[in-house]
Amino acid sequence: MATMTLPPTLIGSLLTLSAHQLWIDYDEQADVLYISFRKPQQANDSVMEEEDTIYHYRDDEVVGITVLNASDKV
């Protein structure tokens, strides 16, 4: 099993989220990381606010994030 270390800034950011659960999926073949704060997301808008990062919204609430080319971010 591979191991990884989470940066403290990431942990702090996760603790400030209003979501109590996270769902994380990684499609290795497509190199896409999916992070959901709600299941189902039922997003009604999506915006690419940063290069290769798509934020999914339900009204004004972020309900998910899609990271394209995820392995390039490591």
Rosetta blueprint (number, residue, H / E / L):
1 M L
2 A L
3 T L
4 M L
5 T L
6 L L
7 P L
8 P H
9 T H
10 L H
11 I H
12 G H
13 S H
14 L H
15 L H
16 T L
17 L L
18 S L
19 A L
20 H L
21 Q L
22 L L
23 W E
24 I E
25 D E
26 Y E
27 D E
28 E L
29 Q L
30 A L
31 D L
32 V E
33 L E
34 Y E
35 I E
36 S E
37 F L
38 R L
39 K L
40 P L
41 Q L
42 Q L
43 A L
44 N L
45 D E
46 S E
47 V E
48 M E
49 E E
50 E E
51 E L
52 D L
53 T E
54 I E
55 Y E
56 H E
57 Y E
58 R E
59 D L
60 D L
61 E E
62 V E
63 V E
64 G E
65 I E
66 T E
67 V E
68 L E
69 N L
70 A H
71 S H
72 D H
73 K H
74 V L
